[in-house]
Amino acid sequence: MKYIVAGHEAVTATEFVELALGTPLELWLGVEDESEMERAARLDAARDILADNPDLYDTVSRLAVETIEAYAPELFNVVALPQAKVRKSPRRAVAA
């Protein structure tokens, strides 16, 4: 199956996400062994991109939800856990 985003063919899942976002994943996730200077530059670039496109956060959130719904819907199966009973300690009488 071919995935075409904005006129470009995505061959891998990573390429699909990068084309959908318009940025490389490494910009948001970082890379192994990046220096403090590289990290600061990456975060600065990310802040600039978010400032230029304030709707990007919502777009990414929607894309993540749609992807989970399509490929791993069981992640949305939330089960309430039984709550632990809280034991109250007996109050001690205060001497006057």
Backbone as CSV, one residue per row, in Angstrom:
resi,resn,N_x,N_y,N_z,CA_x,CA_y,CA_z,C_x,C_y,C_z
1,MET,0.850,-1.173,0.000,0.000,0.000,0.000,0.897,1.237,0.000
2,LYS,0.555,2.193,-0.831,1.319,3.437,-0.903,0.681,4.490,-0.021
3,TYR,1.538,5.233,0.666,1.083,6.374,1.450,1.684,7.619,0.839
4,ILE,0.834,8.512,0.390,1.305,9.747,-0.213,0.811,10.905,0.641
5,VAL,1.755,11.711,1.102,1.438,12.865,1.944,2.025,14.084,1.265
6,ALA,1.182,15.051,0.995,1.613,16.317,0.368,2.443,16.058,-0.890
7,GLY,2.034,15.072,-1.680,2.707,14.789,-2.939,3.969,13.955,-2.824
8,HIS,4.336,13.546,-1.621,5.536,12.729,-1.414,5.131,11.335,-0.974
9,GLU,5.842,10.328,-1.479,5.533,8.950,-1.097,6.314,8.574,0.156
10,ALA,5.589,8.101,1.156,6.224,7.630,2.392,6.432,6.131,2.278
11,VAL,7.676,5.701,2.438,7.997,4.287,2.320,7.911,3.601,3.680
12,THR,8.318,4.290,4.732,8.294,3.709,6.077,7.310,4.482,6.953
13,ALA,7.000,3.893,8.092,6.106,4.564,9.042,6.723,5.872,9.527
14,THR,8.032,5.872,9.738,8.710,7.083,10.184,8.599,8.180,9.133
15,GLU,8.798,7.835,7.875,8.662,8.827,6.807,7.239,9.355,6.739
16,PHE,6.251,8.488,6.954,4.861,8.921,6.941,4.609,9.969,8.014
17,VAL,5.086,9.701,9.227,4.890,10.644,10.330,5.626,11.946,10.054
18,GLU,6.864,11.855,9.564,7.632,13.061,9.271,6.958,13.908,8.191
19,LEU,6.419,13.259,7.166,5.732,14.005,6.117,4.435,14.612,6.649
20,ALA,3.737,13.880,7.494,2.485,14.393,8.062,2.746,15.595,8.971
21,LEU,3.830,15.523,9.742,4.158,16.620,10.659,4.876,17.771,9.969
22,GLY,5.620,17.438,8.940,6.419,18.455,8.271,7.759,18.684,8.945
23,THR,8.099,17.831,9.895,9.387,17.940,10.595,9.924,16.535,10.864
24,PRO,11.239,16.399,11.004,11.791,15.092,11.352,11.488,14.742,12.808
25,LEU,11.293,13.466,13.081,11.005,13.035,14.456,12.123,13.392,15.422
26,GLU,13.363,13.368,14.939,14.496,13.666,15.807,14.403,15.056,16.425
27,LEU,13.728,15.964,15.729,13.570,17.310,16.271,12.818,17.270,17.587
28,TRP,11.827,16.405,17.700,10.984,16.340,18.893,11.492,15.324,19.906
29,LEU,12.098,14.244,19.409,12.516,13.161,20.297,13.981,13.217,20.689
30,GLY,14.766,13.951,19.926,16.201,13.989,20.195,16.878,12.760,19.606
31,VAL,18.176,12.718,19.765,18.964,11.579,19.296,19.862,11.113,20.420
32,GLU,20.264,9.882,20.328,21.146,9.318,21.342,22.484,10.058,21.342
33,ASP,22.998,10.301,22.516,24.313,10.939,22.705,24.382,12.379,22.192
34,GLU,23.251,13.109,22.161,23.342,14.497,21.734,23.942,15.332,22.875
35,SER,24.723,16.317,22.496,25.363,17.179,23.492,24.343,18.176,24.032
36,GLU,24.713,18.847,25.106,23.840,19.874,25.673,23.614,21.002,24.666
37,MET,24.644,21.333,23.904,24.521,22.386,22.902,23.565,21.961,21.780
38,GLU,23.688,20.708,21.342,22.791,20.196,20.301,21.351,20.150,20.815
39,ARG,21.191,19.734,22.063,19.852,19.663,22.656,19.239,21.065,22.743
40,ALA,20.016,22.032,23.176,19.519,23.404,23.285,19.107,23.934,21.911
41,ALA,19.921,23.664,20.888,19.601,24.118,19.530,18.338,23.432,19.017
42,ARG,18.208,22.130,19.290,17.032,21.374,18.852,15.768,21.919,19.513
43,LEU,15.828,22.153,20.820,14.664,22.670,21.536,14.319,24.090,21.093
44,ASP,15.340,24.880,20.786,15.112,26.235,20.287,14.400,26.195,18.936
45,ALA,14.835,25.295,18.071,14.184,25.144,16.766,12.740,24.667,16.942
46,ALA,12.526,23.748,17.860,11.170,23.247,18.117,10.261,24.370,18.622
47,ARG,10.793,25.204,19.511,9.997,26.341,20.010,9.627,27.283,18.867
48,ASP,10.573,27.533,17.961,10.297,28.397,16.806,9.197,27.804,15.928
49,ILE,9.260,26.498,15.700,8.251,25.833,14.868,6.884,25.918,15.530
50,LEU,6.827,25.687,16.840,5.544,25.771,17.549,5.006,27.204,17.559
51,ALA,5.897,28.180,17.650,5.467,29.582,17.620,4.888,29.937,16.249
52,ASP,5.489,29.401,15.189,5.010,29.665,13.833,3.736,28.888,13.503
53,ASN,3.518,27.757,14.193,2.367,26.909,13.904,1.734,26.452,15.214
54,PRO,0.963,27.323,15.870,0.401,26.973,17.177,-0.586,25.805,17.129
55,ASP,-1.096,25.457,15.951,-2.018,24.325,15.836,-1.297,22.987,15.713
56,LEU,0.022,23.002,15.640,0.775,21.753,15.458,0.539,20.782,16.602
57,TYR,0.481,21.272,17.827,0.256,20.391,18.982,-1.056,19.625,18.820
58,ASP,-2.117,20.331,18.443,-3.415,19.680,18.241,-3.366,18.693,17.077
59,THR,-2.663,19.055,16.022,-2.528,18.173,14.867,-1.817,16.884,15.248
60,VAL,-0.736,17.010,16.002,0.027,15.840,16.428,-0.813,14.977,17.365
61,SER,-1.527,15.603,18.282,-2.377,14.845,19.204,-3.442,14.068,18.439
62,ARG,-4.074,14.717,17.466,-5.098,14.055,16.662,-4.494,12.900,15.873
63,LEU,-3.325,13.115,15.281,-2.649,12.068,14.521,-2.317,10.880,15.415
64,ALA,-1.849,11.149,16.626,-1.521,10.065,17.553,-2.766,9.262,17.924
65,VAL,-3.853,9.945,18.220,-5.098,9.256,18.581,-5.614,8.426,17.403
66,GLU,-5.607,8.999,16.214,-6.081,8.266,15.044,-5.213,7.037,14.772
67,THR,-3.919,7.168,14.970,-3.015,6.043,14.759,-3.266,4.950,15.779
68,ILE,-3.426,5.334,17.034,-3.707,4.341,18.077,-5.043,3.657,17.803
69,GLU,-6.060,4.425,17.455,-7.365,3.833,17.153,-7.277,2.836,16.001
70,ALA,-6.449,3.140,15.002,-6.347,2.281,13.829,-5.496,1.038,14.078
71,TYR,-4.423,1.171,14.845,-3.463,0.071,14.950,-3.353,-0.563,16.331
72,ALA,-3.817,0.105,17.365,-3.719,-0.458,18.723,-4.880,0.027,19.582
73,PRO,-6.120,-0.236,19.156,-7.268,0.303,19.894,-7.358,-0.207,21.331
74,GLU,-6.718,-1.326,21.603,-6.768,-1.866,22.971,-6.097,-0.937,23.979
75,LEU,-5.279,-0.016,23.506,-4.649,0.939,24.418,-5.668,1.885,25.035
76,PHE,-6.824,2.027,24.381,-7.865,2.894,24.919,-8.830,2.153,25.838
77,ASN,-8.619,0.850,26.015,-9.467,0.082,26.921,-9.003,0.324,28.347
78,VAL,-9.617,1.273,28.978,-9.218,1.670,30.327,-10.110,0.944,31.326
79,VAL,-9.477,0.351,32.315,-10.206,-0.370,33.352,-9.913,0.304,34.681
80,ALA,-10.968,0.607,35.403,-10.779,1.222,36.721,-10.238,0.173,37.686
81,LEU,-9.227,0.532,38.410,-8.651,-0.362,39.406,-9.357,-0.151,40.732
82,PRO,-9.502,-1.227,41.503,-10.139,-1.042,42.810,-9.273,-0.142,43.674
83,GLN,-9.939,0.720,44.417,-9.199,1.642,45.263,-8.840,0.953,46.568
84,ALA,-7.652,1.207,47.026,-7.208,0.647,48.301,-7.960,1.338,49.431
85,LYS,-8.298,0.550,50.427,-8.979,1.133,51.582,-7.957,1.861,52.430
86,VAL,-8.325,3.044,52.826,-7.440,3.855,53.655,-7.791,3.573,55.108
87,ARG,-6.795,3.131,55.844,-7.021,2.860,57.269,-6.742,4.118,58.048
88,LYS,-7.681,4.465,58.865,-7.502,5.643,59.717,-6.837,5.180,61.002
89,SER,-5.849,5.927,61.404,-5.207,5.582,62.675,-6.064,6.144,63.807
90,PRO,-6.142,5.394,64.896,-6.974,5.869,66.007,-6.416,7.175,66.569
91,ARG,-7.312,8.049,66.935,-6.873,9.334,67.498,-6.502,9.116,68.955
92,ARG,-5.481,9.788,69.334,-5.033,9.702,70.727,-5.608,10.859,71.508
93,ALA,-5.955,10.591,72.706,-6.487,11.644,73.567,-5.367,12.591,73.933
94,VAL,-5.667,13.861,73.894,-4.668,14.877,74.229,-4.847,15.236,75.687
95,ALA,-3.758,15.149,76.454,-3.805,15.494,77.876,-3.880,16.998,78.024
96,ALA,-4.749,17.420,78.900,-4.918,18.860,79.108,-4.021,19.397,80.170
